[in-house]
Amino acid sequence: MTESPRAALTYEDGALLRQGKPFRMLSGAVHYFRIHPDQWEDRLRRLAAMGANTVDTYIPWNFHERVEGAVDFTGWRDAERFIRLAGEIGLDVFVRPSPYICAEWSNGGIPFWLSGRTRALRTSDPVFLAAVDGWYDALIPRLAALQAAHGGPITAVQIENEYGSFGSDHDYLVHLRDGLRARGMVELLTTADGTTADMVRNGSVEGAMGSFTFGTGVAEAERLRVPDQALLCAELWGGWFDHWGEQHHVRSAASMIGTVEELLAEGGSVSLYMAHGGTNFGLWAGANHDGVLQPTVTSYDSDAPIGEDGSLNDKFHALRAAFAPFHDGDLPPIPDPLRRQAAASAPLVPVASLLDVVRAVPAGVTAPMPLTFEELGAEDGLVAYQAEISYVPGAALTVDVLHDRAVVFLDGVRLGALARDGEQTLDLPGTGGPGLLTLVVESRGRVNYGPHTGEGKGIMAGVRVGRRFAHGWTHRVLPQDEPADPEGAVASGVDAADGLAVAVFDVADPADAWLAFPGGENGMVWLNGFLLGRYRAAGPQVTLYAPGPLWRAGRNEIRVLDTDGIGSAVEIREEPDFGPVEEFIGA
């Protein structure tokens, strides 16, 4: 009779065991989806050199199923390769595949096409669960084959993420738990919640070991721990993320290591969030909502021990010293620093105005009322709304429920900008009459945490001229692919305050670089066709990380699409600039 597979990790009398022997999980969060795949091995080796014996990673659903039914596990999305790499380096894997991940990631990892279809996210709503089951049918068997029980590196699986701070649908947690087991997951199941009794109560489910998330709070976690279960901080916040318009958040090495050592002294295990933050490439950065929308910056450096470009800091060395006594032998050697390109500058040459870029996109769906991004199948970025209007002198234009910002043109003349947390009305020209109204609407980041998770983007209600609705809308969805020069654009440049511009660098020896856009206002950046992310004059982030694998020997083209003001140059800088700092410790 074949013996059933057994979990590598178990717990007994408050202690964590691996294959029946006392064990401390010394983990750090490293997200494959925030790292160029050619750099996965480097970042994992740096994690091992830090003294970690485990890596934890989320699996963001929306990264793998951008179009419903088209699930992708290739290239950058080859999570199995990342997990196998970790195992080859000698790391266990703590995998977090729940439908929702938070992670300051767009929509908390939930696909926009699903959140546009049901309001009952993270519940036992049949529409939501049917989509989850389809995703799990594609994902979980891949992970099941990589479990320690079958010779792979996966030793722990998180059922849901901080559910106790969101909802109270116990049937939903049971469905996820049972779905994991039914699809072959035999390793240790966990939940993760903050350090309040209410959060723990609503986020827990039978058959899963509870764990905690905090910046400080070891004593409270120990008090809330179920007596037989091991003490695990699944997210010890050693740093923090940034929103546009704020300062860059840092946490001192002394503060971080103090909490880590307190946890270890209590017999606990730890996963540092983040050990290596990486980058919110493309438009994957999420947002918070606390009275106003708070979009997250492109960088996810998070003041982590292993920096966005793999550089190592005092936190790395403090953790290496703290973790070393838990290993039988010497830790792996510290990898050499990665190379960076030397400082350089190239002129940023305008090639088309924002309206020219819009006009180059074929007209799409027409409708009496403006449609949302979700109704248009637009994941993120920019959508242009156009309608013929007529108005009397003194009339004003109002956008009802705008998510998130709109640049307004009338007959090709820029009138201004509207925003969900700013002005939502502007005066039309005093002459009155007919005109073609164009609103270029920007999604600035889908909310990833709290009750606003899953909210829609675009014009959510209507557009009014005076008190009267404007009807008859044409929509143009701007793709996330790099914009080509519109037909008729002049290669030597045009007179455009906003829109598309190009810079060229000749590179002899490709390596990592930090890019700055002095004078730029609000742009998206493509390097050799790859969307690096966004910059904003509001800061704090000044430089964008451009990984070495994206560069070529010879000619490299950078394209910038700025909705508000094109800068004069693109600069390669030798050091990152995340803006003015403030000490911050997550509660």
SULQUINOR-V801798 format. One record per backbone hydrogen bond with DSSP energy under -1.0 kcal/mol. NH is the residue of the N-H (numbers start at 0). CO is the residue of the C=O. If there is no record, write none. Layout:
# SULQUINOR-V801798
{{NH:CO} {NH:CO}}
This chain:
# SULQUINOR-V801798
{{9:16} {11:14} {13:227} {14:11} {16:9} {17:20} {18:7} {20:17} {22:15} {26:269} {27:53} {28:271} {29:55} {33:30} {34:31} {38:35} {39:36} {42:38} {43:39} {44:40} {45:41} {46:42} {47:43} {48:44} {49:45} {50:47} {51:46} {52:25} {53:25} {54:91} {55:27} {56:93} {58:95} {61:108} {62:59} {63:60} {64:60} {69:66} {71:63} {76:73} {77:74} {78:76} {81:77} {82:78} {83:79} {84:80} {85:81} {86:82} {87:83} {88:84} {90:85} {91:52} {92:152} {93:54} {94:155} {95:56} {100:107} {104:101} {105:283} {106:445} {107:104} {108:105} {109:106} {114:110} {115:111} {116:113} {117:113} {120:118} {128:124} {129:125} {130:126} {131:127} {132:128} {133:129} {134:130} {135:131} {136:132} {137:133} {138:134} {139:135} {141:138} {142:138} {143:139} {144:140} {145:142} {146:143} {147:153} {149:146} {150:147} {151:146} {153:145} {154:92} {155:92} {156:187} {157:94} {158:189} {161:191} {164:161} {165:162} {166:162} {169:167} {172:168} {173:169} {174:170} {175:171} {176:172} {177:173} {178:174} {179:175} {180:176} {181:177} {182:178} {183:180} {184:179} {187:154} {189:156} {190:208} {192:210} {195:193} {199:195} {200:196} {201:197} {202:198} {207:204} {208:188} {211:231} {212:192} {213:234} {220:216} {221:217} {222:218} {223:219} {224:220} {228:225} {232:268} {233:211} {234:211} {235:270} {236:213} {237:235} {243:294} {244:538} {245:242} {247:579} {249:581} {255:251} {256:252} {257:253} {258:254} {259:255} {260:256} {261:257} {262:258} {263:259} {264:260} {265:261} {266:263} {267:262} {268:230} {269:24} {270:232} {271:26} {272:235} {274:28} {275:28} {278:33} {279:297} {280:278} {281:530} {283:280} {285:103} {287:293} {289:291} {293:287} {295:285} {296:241} {299:277} {303:300} {305:274} {306:310} {309:306} {312:304} {316:312} {317:313} {318:314} {319:315} {320:316} {321:317} {322:318} {323:319} {325:322} {326:323} {340:511} {343:571} {345:569} {347:567} {348:501} {350:499} {351:499} {356:352} {357:353} {358:354} {359:355} {360:357} {363:474} {366:472} {372:456} {375:371} {377:372} {382:440} {383:475} {384:438} {385:473} {386:436} {388:434} {390:432} {394:391} {396:425} {397:463} {398:423} {399:461} {402:457} {404:441} {405:417} {406:439} {407:415} {408:437} {409:412} {410:435} {412:409} {414:407} {415:407} {417:405} {418:422} {419:403} {421:418} {425:396} {427:394} {431:428} {432:390} {434:388} {436:386} {437:408} {438:384} {439:406} {440:382} {441:404} {442:380} {447:286} {452:449} {454:451} {457:402} {459:400} {460:399} {463:397} {464:467} {465:395} {467:464} {469:462} {471:367} {472:366} {473:385} {474:364} {475:383} {477:381} {488:485} {492:489} {495:493} {498:561} {499:351} {500:559} {501:348} {502:557} {504:555} {506:553} {511:338} {512:545} {514:543} {515:570} {519:516} {520:564} {522:534} {523:560} {524:532} {525:558} {526:529} {527:556} {529:526} {531:524} {532:524} {534:522} {536:520} {538:535} {541:576} {542:576} {543:514} {545:512} {549:546} {550:547} {553:506} {555:504} {557:502} {558:525} {559:500} {560:523} {561:498} {562:521} {565:496} {567:517} {569:345} {570:515} {571:343} {572:513} {581:247} {583:249}}
